[in-house]
Each structure stands twice: as structure tokens, then as C-alpha cells.
Amino acid sequence: MRRRLAIAATALSLAGCGRYADFRLPHLASGDPRSTYAWSPQPAPILPGGDAKDVLNPSVVGNRMLYSAWDGHTWRTALALSENGTEWHKIGTVLQPDARTWEGSYIAANGSALAVGSQIWYWYVAGPKELPRLGLARSDDGRTWRKDPAPVLNPGPYMSWDEKGVADPYVIKVDKWFYLYYLGQDRARRQRLGMARSTDGIHWEKLRGNPILEVGRAGTFDEKGLGEPAVWSANGFYWMLYTGRDPGEIRRMGLARSTDGVRWKKLPMVIAGDQPWDAKVMCDATVEANPAEVRVWFGGGDVARPDENLDGQIGYGVLRPVTN
């Protein structure tokens, strides 16, 4: 019995450690260092809560939006369709947690969707609320999904920066590599951002130098924690929108810039809600970028809470490049 327990403990330890590597995205060096963006939001939400207590975490692929819906007990992933990106028709729940598996019963949502060949791949958060992991589901049409049987990204080993959970995935593809930006939580409950890479979207190696973005200093909008990164490349840089939490649990979005996708510089721009419906929370960005503009779908709420019951709704805005 002791031998079996020792073998099991060793296996769990190795699974927690996973694979680590040193890497960067292809170097970009053509951007104007004075460049940034100007924010122009649409005043009203484009996807209201309706019969859900919260709708948040949009992820848009073409005319499909996968989003998170909270009914007061469980987070599920739902689908909406649109012809123009601003007027959406809700289809209904397409993914929910399976308590018989590693997922538990709290969440199967808060994910990142990407077109891969003829399919949509969706990396999502599940597992116990106290120790979330990332799973992968795949679909041909956005309505019917096949989940991989095991998590594709687990928390890190003892005393690591992501020992107590991984969440908030955002996946991009550059050449042969998938790059995953995600939230990690340590035993002090600090939430920071890191990254991993993969050639198949299933087997990931984490960056040895994680985390890549730290919480802000005292008095800043992101001093309590970071989350929900959204990453794109345009105009000679990699860019990241991310969520920052302050001590009162008011959330806003910050902007950071990089030439290699690993070393990031926070910019002065902070995006706060300016309407009653998003006055306390702005979070969960997903983007569709081109050189002229970046379309942004995001979550908003009028109650300052870190998780749910925010009166969450989904909004839309545009970032346009400017030079200071």
C-alpha cells in the first residue's frame, strides 16, 4: 500500500510540474514607440443578461460568440450569432460542467475560441472553484462539442506562481505555435499573468520565466490582481488588453505593449466603464484586430464583485491607433 501511495504521489507531482521552456514570439521591431490606441465604446450593451444573472466572457469567432452565462448556481458556455458583430441572437447553452469528471459542477466557461482548420476549438475553465484548470472542447458548428477527457493545462507545482489555479485562457496562433496567455494564482491568492506554448493545442509547455505581467503598485487600478488577457499584433507591436482589480473590487482594463510577446510594458491608458451598466466592472476582452482598428467585445457590470452576481452584460467598443 505504501509503495502504491508513493508511486501515486510521484505521478501527481510530475503532473503538476509539467513541461517548461524558454521562448518568445517572433520579434517585432517596426512599431513607433509613441503609438497607442484611443477607445470608443458603444453606450448600450450588445448582449443583455435576459434570463441569466450574468452574461460575461465573450469570445468571438466569425459570426459566432461563445459567452459565459451564470444562473445563480453554475457557469455554462452559451452561443450567440450575429451578422455584423454588434447585434446578437442568443441560441442557448452549448457546454456545461460534468460533475462525473474532473470538471466538477461549478464552471465550464470563461474560455477562448479559435478557428483551427474547419473547426472551432475552445479552451475553457473548469474544475473545483478553489483549484481551476483548463480544458479543451472542439466543434464543427459551434453547437455540438466534444470535450477532451482530461485537462490540457494544470496548476503548477508547490510554491509556484500558479500553484492554486490556472484560468482566463486566451489563445493565438503564430506560425506552427499556439500561444496561451492565462491567469495564474499562487498560495497568497495573487493573480498574475503568464503564458505557455504548444504545437497541437493540447500538450503545453509553460514559460520558465512566468509570470510575464505583475500586479501594479499601491494606488493603481490593478494593485489587487490581474486577469483576462487578450493579445493581438498590429502596427509593429504585440498588444494586450487585461483586467485589473483594485482593493474595492472595481475592475478596469489596462493596455500593455511588447515586441516579443513575453516582456510587456504597461501603458498609461486605463479603460473604465462610463455608463451605469458597466460603471463598476469592465473585463473579459476578446478582440478582432486589423491595422486600422481593433474590435473589442467585453464584459461589464454595475456591482463590484470578483466573480459573479455583477449584473453582467456584454458590451462592444473599438480601439483606433493614435500616436502621442
C-alpha positions as CSV (number, residue, x, y, z in Angstrom):
1,M,0.0,0.0,0.0
2,R,2.8,2.5,0.9
3,R,4.5,1.7,-2.4
4,R,1.3,2.4,-4.3
5,L,0.8,5.7,-2.4
6,A,4.4,6.7,-3.1
7,I,4.0,6.0,-6.8
8,A,0.7,7.9,-6.9
9,A,2.3,10.9,-5.1
10,T,5.2,10.9,-7.5
11,A,2.9,10.8,-10.5
12,L,0.8,13.7,-9.2
13,S,4.0,15.7,-8.5
14,L,5.3,15.2,-12.0
15,A,1.9,16.1,-13.5
16,G,1.9,19.3,-11.5
17,C,5.4,20.2,-12.7
18,G,4.5,19.7,-16.4
19,R,6.9,21.0,-19.0
20,Y,8.8,24.3,-19.0
21,A,10.8,26.1,-21.7
22,D,12.3,29.4,-22.6
23,F,10.7,31.0,-25.7
24,R,9.4,34.2,-27.2
25,L,7.1,35.1,-30.1
26,P,8.7,36.3,-33.3
27,H,10.4,39.6,-32.7
28,L,8.7,42.8,-33.9
29,A,10.7,45.9,-34.2
30,S,8.9,48.2,-36.7
31,G,6.5,50.0,-34.3
32,D,6.5,53.7,-33.4
33,P,7.3,53.8,-29.7
34,R,4.8,56.8,-29.4
35,S,1.9,54.6,-30.6
36,T,-1.1,53.7,-28.5
37,Y,-4.8,53.4,-29.0
38,A,-7.9,55.6,-28.4
39,W,-11.1,53.9,-27.0
40,S,-14.6,54.4,-28.5
41,P,-17.3,52.3,-26.8
42,Q,-20.9,51.7,-27.8
43,P,-23.0,53.1,-24.9
44,A,-25.5,50.3,-24.6
45,P,-24.7,46.6,-24.0
46,I,-25.0,44.4,-27.1
47,L,-25.9,41.3,-25.2
48,P,-28.0,41.8,-22.1
49,G,-28.4,39.3,-19.3
50,G,-32.0,38.4,-20.0
51,D,-32.9,35.3,-18.0
52,A,-29.3,34.9,-16.8
53,K,-28.0,36.7,-13.7
54,D,-24.7,37.4,-15.6
55,V,-23.5,37.1,-19.2
56,L,-19.8,37.7,-19.4
57,N,-16.5,36.4,-21.0
58,P,-17.3,36.8,-24.7
59,S,-15.1,35.0,-27.3
60,V,-15.9,35.8,-30.9
61,V,-15.0,33.7,-34.0
62,G,-16.6,35.0,-37.2
63,N,-20.3,35.3,-36.7
64,R,-20.3,33.2,-33.5
65,M,-19.9,34.3,-29.9
66,L,-19.3,31.9,-27.1
67,Y,-20.0,33.5,-23.8
68,S,-20.4,32.6,-20.1
69,A,-23.8,32.6,-18.5
70,W,-24.4,32.4,-14.7
71,D,-27.8,31.2,-13.4
72,G,-27.0,31.7,-9.7
73,H,-25.5,28.3,-9.3
74,T,-23.5,27.2,-12.3
75,W,-21.4,28.9,-15.0
76,R,-22.1,27.5,-18.5
77,T,-21.0,28.4,-22.0
78,A,-23.7,29.7,-24.4
79,L,-23.8,30.6,-28.1
80,A,-25.0,33.7,-29.9
81,L,-25.0,34.5,-33.6
82,S,-24.6,37.8,-35.5
83,E,-24.2,39.2,-39.0
84,N,-22.4,42.4,-38.0
85,G,-20.8,41.8,-34.6
86,T,-23.0,44.3,-32.8
87,E,-26.5,42.7,-33.0
88,W,-26.6,39.2,-31.5
89,H,-29.2,36.5,-31.3
90,K,-28.9,34.0,-28.4
91,I,-29.0,30.4,-29.3
92,G,-28.6,28.8,-25.8
93,T,-26.3,26.7,-23.7
94,V,-23.7,24.6,-25.6
95,L,-21.4,23.5,-22.8
96,Q,-21.9,22.8,-19.1
97,P,-19.8,21.2,-16.4
98,D,-19.9,17.4,-15.9
99,A,-19.7,16.6,-12.2
100,R,-18.8,13.0,-13.1
101,T,-15.4,14.1,-14.5
102,W,-12.5,16.3,-13.5
103,E,-14.7,19.4,-14.2
104,G,-16.9,19.3,-11.1
105,S,-20.2,21.2,-11.1
106,Y,-19.3,24.9,-10.8
107,I,-18.0,26.1,-14.2
108,A,-17.4,25.1,-17.8
109,A,-17.0,28.5,-19.3
110,N,-14.7,31.6,-19.3
111,G,-13.0,30.4,-22.4
112,S,-11.1,31.3,-25.6
113,A,-12.3,30.3,-29.0
114,L,-10.1,30.0,-32.1
115,A,-10.8,28.8,-35.7
116,V,-8.5,25.8,-36.3
117,G,-8.9,24.4,-39.8
118,S,-12.7,23.8,-40.3
119,Q,-13.3,23.5,-36.6
120,I,-13.7,25.8,-33.6
121,W,-11.5,25.0,-30.6
122,Y,-12.5,26.3,-27.2
123,W,-10.1,26.3,-24.2
124,Y,-12.3,26.8,-21.1
125,V,-12.1,26.9,-17.3
126,A,-13.4,24.0,-15.2
127,G,-12.7,22.1,-12.0
128,P,-13.3,23.0,-8.4
129,K,-13.6,26.7,-7.8
130,E,-10.6,26.5,-5.4
131,L,-8.3,24.9,-8.0
132,P,-9.4,25.6,-11.6
133,R,-7.8,24.0,-14.6
134,L,-8.1,24.5,-18.4
135,G,-10.0,22.0,-20.7
136,L,-10.4,21.9,-24.5
137,A,-13.6,21.3,-26.5
138,R,-13.9,21.1,-30.3
139,S,-16.8,21.7,-32.6
140,D,-17.7,21.7,-36.3
141,D,-20.6,24.1,-36.0
142,G,-20.4,25.9,-32.6
143,R,-23.4,24.0,-31.3
144,T,-22.3,20.4,-30.7
145,W,-19.0,19.9,-28.8
146,R,-16.6,17.1,-28.0
147,K,-14.6,17.7,-24.8
148,D,-11.1,16.2,-24.3
149,P,-11.3,13.8,-21.4
150,A,-8.6,15.4,-19.3
151,P,-7.4,19.0,-18.6
152,V,-4.9,20.4,-21.0
153,L,-3.3,22.8,-18.5
154,N,-3.0,22.1,-14.8
155,P,-1.8,24.3,-11.9
156,G,1.9,24.4,-11.2
157,P,3.9,22.7,-8.6
158,Y,4.3,23.5,-4.9
159,M,5.1,27.2,-4.2
160,S,4.8,28.1,-7.9
161,W,3.2,31.3,-9.1
162,D,0.2,29.3,-10.5
163,E,0.0,26.6,-7.8
164,K,-3.6,27.4,-6.8
165,G,-5.2,27.6,-10.2
166,V,-5.0,28.5,-13.9
167,A,-7.8,30.4,-15.6
168,D,-8.8,33.1,-18.1
169,P,-7.2,31.5,-21.2
170,Y,-6.6,33.5,-24.4
171,V,-5.1,31.6,-27.3
172,I,-3.4,33.0,-30.5
173,K,-1.6,31.1,-33.3
174,V,1.6,32.3,-34.8
175,D,3.2,30.1,-37.5
176,K,3.2,26.5,-36.1
177,W,2.7,27.5,-32.5
178,F,-0.3,28.0,-30.3
179,Y,0.4,30.6,-27.6
180,L,-1.7,30.6,-24.5
181,Y,-1.9,33.6,-22.2
182,Y,-3.6,32.9,-18.8
183,L,-4.1,33.8,-15.2
184,G,-2.2,32.0,-12.5
185,Q,-2.9,32.2,-8.8
186,D,-0.4,31.4,-6.0
187,R,-1.0,30.4,-2.4
188,A,-1.1,34.1,-1.3
189,R,-4.1,34.4,-3.8
190,R,-2.1,36.8,-6.0
191,Q,-3.4,36.7,-9.6
192,R,-0.9,37.4,-12.3
193,L,-0.5,36.6,-16.0
194,G,1.7,34.0,-17.7
195,M,2.0,32.1,-20.9
196,A,2.5,28.7,-22.5
197,R,3.0,27.3,-26.0
198,S,2.0,24.2,-27.9
199,T,2.2,22.7,-31.4
200,D,-1.1,20.9,-31.1
201,G,-3.2,23.0,-28.6
202,I,-3.3,20.1,-26.2
203,H,0.2,19.5,-24.8
204,W,1.6,22.7,-23.4
205,E,4.9,23.9,-22.1
206,K,4.9,26.8,-19.7
207,L,7.3,29.7,-20.0
208,R,10.1,29.2,-17.5
209,G,10.1,32.9,-16.7
210,N,6.4,33.2,-15.8
211,P,4.7,35.4,-14.7
212,I,5.0,37.9,-17.6
213,L,2.9,40.7,-16.0
214,E,2.8,41.7,-12.4
215,V,0.2,43.5,-10.3
216,G,0.5,47.3,-10.1
217,R,2.0,49.3,-7.2
218,A,-0.2,50.6,-4.4
219,G,-2.8,53.0,-5.5
220,T,-3.0,51.8,-9.1
221,F,-6.1,50.3,-10.8
222,D,-4.5,46.8,-10.9
223,E,-2.9,46.6,-7.5
224,K,-5.0,43.7,-6.2
225,G,-4.8,41.4,-9.2
226,L,-4.7,40.8,-13.0
227,G,-6.7,38.6,-15.3
228,E,-8.4,38.1,-18.6
229,P,-5.7,38.9,-21.2
230,A,-6.5,39.5,-24.8
231,V,-3.5,39.6,-27.2
232,W,-3.0,40.7,-30.8
233,S,-0.4,42.0,-33.1
234,A,-0.7,45.3,-35.2
235,N,1.4,48.2,-36.3
236,G,4.7,46.7,-35.3
237,F,3.9,45.5,-31.8
238,Y,2.1,42.9,-29.8
239,W,-0.7,44.4,-27.7
240,M,-2.5,43.2,-24.6
241,L,-5.8,44.3,-23.0
242,Y,-6.0,42.9,-19.5
243,T,-8.3,43.3,-16.5
244,G,-7.1,45.0,-13.3
245,R,-8.7,44.7,-9.9
246,D,-8.4,47.4,-7.2
247,P,-8.9,46.8,-3.4
248,G,-12.6,47.7,-3.8
249,E,-13.1,45.0,-6.5
250,I,-13.7,47.6,-9.1
251,R,-12.3,46.3,-12.4
252,R,-11.0,48.2,-15.3
253,M,-9.0,47.3,-18.4
254,G,-5.4,48.2,-19.0
255,L,-3.2,48.2,-22.1
256,A,0.3,46.8,-22.5
257,R,2.7,46.5,-25.4
258,S,5.6,44.2,-26.3
259,T,8.0,43.4,-29.1
260,D,8.4,39.7,-28.3
261,G,5.1,38.7,-26.5
262,V,7.0,38.0,-23.2
263,R,8.4,41.3,-22.0
264,W,5.5,43.7,-21.6
265,K,5.3,47.4,-20.9
266,K,2.2,48.8,-19.3
267,L,0.9,51.9,-21.0
268,P,-0.9,54.8,-19.2
269,M,-4.3,54.0,-20.8
270,V,-6.9,52.7,-18.4
271,I,-10.4,51.9,-19.7
272,A,-13.2,52.4,-17.2
273,G,-16.9,52.0,-17.7
274,D,-18.7,55.3,-18.4
275,Q,-22.3,54.0,-18.3
276,P,-24.4,52.9,-15.4
277,W,-24.4,49.2,-16.6
278,D,-20.6,48.9,-16.7
279,A,-19.7,51.5,-14.0
280,K,-18.1,49.0,-11.6
281,V,-16.7,46.3,-13.8
282,M,-15.0,46.2,-17.2
283,C,-13.4,42.9,-18.0
284,D,-13.1,39.8,-20.3
285,A,-12.0,41.4,-23.5
286,T,-11.8,39.5,-26.8
287,V,-10.5,41.2,-29.9
288,E,-10.6,41.1,-33.7
289,A,-7.7,43.2,-35.0
290,N,-6.5,44.8,-38.2
291,P,-4.1,47.7,-38.7
292,A,-6.9,50.3,-38.9
293,E,-8.9,49.3,-35.8
294,V,-9.4,46.6,-33.1
295,R,-12.9,45.5,-32.4
296,V,-13.4,44.7,-28.7
297,W,-16.2,42.7,-27.0
298,F,-16.1,42.8,-23.2
299,G,-18.0,42.1,-20.1
300,G,-19.4,44.9,-17.9
301,G,-21.3,45.1,-14.6
302,D,-22.7,47.6,-12.1
303,V,-21.7,45.6,-8.9
304,A,-18.1,45.5,-7.7
305,R,-17.5,41.7,-7.1
306,P,-14.6,39.5,-8.1
307,D,-16.6,36.6,-9.6
308,E,-20.4,36.6,-10.2
309,N,-23.7,38.5,-9.5
310,L,-22.4,41.6,-11.2
311,D,-25.5,42.2,-13.3
312,G,-23.1,41.3,-16.0
313,Q,-23.8,42.2,-19.6
314,I,-21.6,42.2,-22.8
315,G,-20.5,45.4,-24.5
316,Y,-18.7,46.5,-27.6
317,G,-16.1,49.1,-28.5
318,V,-13.3,50.0,-30.9
319,L,-9.7,50.8,-30.4
320,R,-8.1,53.0,-33.0
321,P,-4.4,53.6,-33.3
322,V,-3.0,57.0,-32.4
323,T,0.4,58.5,-31.9
324,N,1.2,60.6,-28.8
